[in-house]
């Protein structure tokens, strides 16, 4: 199987996971947030500078349907990561 084909399959699988499976991710806090809660300094946390961005909190701001919001945000994230990665790989390859 060619490298190009493997990358295509990986991209399709990533898009599928981002669009459909990501909605079922754990709602429990991540490791750092959990420790901050246990130790007692979670209330000192500040909002992120990007907290008001359109894709903040793993969803699309302004979209009422939570499942659709998370799916679209996941797809946008995968596509942005792919475009940036392939762009960087192309620049590196030329050198």
C-alpha positions as CSV (number, residue, x, y, z in Angstrom):
1,X,0.0,0.0,0.0
2,X,1.4,3.4,-0.9
3,X,2.1,6.2,1.6
4,X,-0.4,8.4,-0.1
5,X,-3.1,5.8,0.3
6,X,-2.3,5.4,4.0
7,X,-2.5,9.1,4.6
8,X,-5.8,9.3,2.8
9,X,-7.2,6.5,4.9
10,X,-5.9,8.1,8.1
11,X,-7.5,11.4,7.1
12,X,-10.9,9.8,6.5
13,X,-10.7,7.9,9.8
14,X,-9.7,11.0,11.6
15,X,-12.6,12.9,10.1
16,X,-15.0,10.1,11.1
17,X,-13.8,10.1,14.7
18,X,-13.9,13.9,14.9
19,X,-17.4,14.1,13.4
20,X,-19.2,11.2,15.1
21,X,-17.2,9.6,17.9
22,X,-15.9,12.7,19.6
23,X,-19.3,13.6,21.0
24,X,-19.0,10.5,23.2
25,X,-15.7,11.6,24.8
26,X,-15.6,11.8,28.6
27,X,-17.2,14.8,30.2
28,X,-15.0,14.3,33.3
29,X,-12.3,16.9,33.9
30,X,-8.8,16.2,32.4
31,X,-5.8,15.4,34.7
32,X,-4.8,18.9,35.5
33,X,-8.3,20.1,36.2
34,X,-9.0,17.1,38.4
35,X,-5.8,17.7,40.4
36,X,-6.7,21.4,40.7
37,X,-10.1,20.4,42.0
38,X,-8.7,17.9,44.5
39,X,-6.0,20.2,45.8
40,X,-8.4,23.1,46.0
41,X,-7.1,25.7,43.6
42,X,-9.5,25.2,40.7
43,X,-11.4,28.4,41.7
44,X,-8.2,30.5,41.0
45,X,-8.2,29.4,37.3
46,X,-8.6,32.2,34.7
47,X,-10.4,31.9,31.4
48,X,-8.2,31.2,28.4
49,X,-7.4,34.1,26.0
50,X,-9.1,32.0,23.3
51,X,-12.1,31.2,25.5
52,X,-14.4,33.3,23.4
53,X,-13.2,31.9,20.0
54,X,-15.7,30.2,17.7
55,X,-14.3,26.8,18.5
56,X,-13.8,27.1,22.2
57,X,-14.8,24.2,24.5
58,X,-14.8,21.7,21.7
59,X,-17.9,23.1,20.0
60,X,-19.0,25.7,17.5
61,X,-20.2,28.8,19.2
62,X,-23.8,29.8,18.3
63,X,-24.9,26.4,17.2
64,X,-27.7,25.1,19.4
65,X,-27.4,21.4,18.4
66,X,-24.6,20.1,20.7
67,X,-23.9,17.0,18.7
68,X,-23.6,18.9,15.4
69,X,-21.6,21.6,17.1
70,X,-19.0,19.1,18.5
71,X,-18.9,17.3,15.1
72,X,-18.3,20.4,13.1
73,X,-15.6,21.7,15.5
74,X,-13.9,18.3,15.3
75,X,-13.9,18.3,11.5
76,X,-12.6,21.9,11.4
77,X,-9.9,20.9,13.8
78,X,-8.8,17.9,11.8
79,X,-8.8,19.8,8.5
80,X,-6.8,22.8,10.0
81,X,-4.3,20.4,11.5
82,X,-4.0,18.5,8.1
83,X,-3.6,21.7,6.1
84,X,-0.9,23.1,8.4
85,X,0.9,19.7,8.7
86,X,0.9,19.1,4.9
87,X,2.0,22.7,4.3
88,X,4.9,22.3,6.7
89,X,5.9,18.9,5.3
90,X,5.9,20.4,1.8
91,X,8.2,23.2,2.9
92,X,10.5,20.8,4.7
93,X,10.6,18.4,1.7
94,X,11.7,21.2,-0.6
95,X,14.7,21.9,1.5
